[in-house]
């Protein structure tokens, strides 16, 4: 494998990781807004929206 081939694979891996991370956060936020919670395996989590006060 050449150095440029390795660089392309590493860049692709990092890009895929970042897109997955963003998508997971978007999905959790959407589920919290729509259902008030989300689940991971057998565990269910309840979401509470925190409003920032403007003082």
C-alpha positions in Angstrom: 0.0 0.0 0.0 1.3 3.4 -0.9 1.5 6.4 1.5 -1.2 8.2 -0.5 -3.5 5.2 -0.4 -3.1 5.0 3.4 -3.8 8.8 3.7 -7.0 8.4 1.7 -8.2 5.5 3.9 -7.4 7.4 7.1 -9.2 10.5 5.8 -12.2 8.4 4.8 -12.3 6.8 8.2 -12.2 10.1 10.0 -14.8 11.6 7.8 -17.1 8.5 8.3 -16.6 8.7 12.1 -17.4 12.4 12.2 -20.6 11.9 10.0 -21.7 9.1 12.3 -21.1 11.2 15.4 -23.2 14.1 14.0 -26.0 11.7 12.8 -26.2 10.1 16.3 -26.5 13.5 18.0 -29.2 14.6 15.5 -31.1 11.4 16.0 -31.1 11.6 19.8 -32.2 15.2 19.7 -35.0 14.4 17.3 -36.2 11.5 19.4 -36.1 13.6 22.6 -38.2 16.4 20.9 -40.7 14.0 19.4 -41.0 11.3 22.1 -39.5 12.9 25.2 -36.9 10.1 25.4 -34.8 7.5 23.6 -33.6 3.9 24.2 -30.3 2.1 23.9 -30.8 -1.6 24.1 -32.9 -2.5 27.1 -32.4 0.9 28.8 -34.8 3.9 28.2 -33.7 7.5 28.9 -36.0 10.4 29.5 -35.0 13.8 28.1 -35.6 17.1 29.9 -35.1 20.3 27.9 -33.2 23.0 29.7 -34.3 26.5 28.9 -31.7 29.2 29.3 -33.0 32.2 31.2 -32.4 35.7 29.7 -31.6 37.9 32.6 
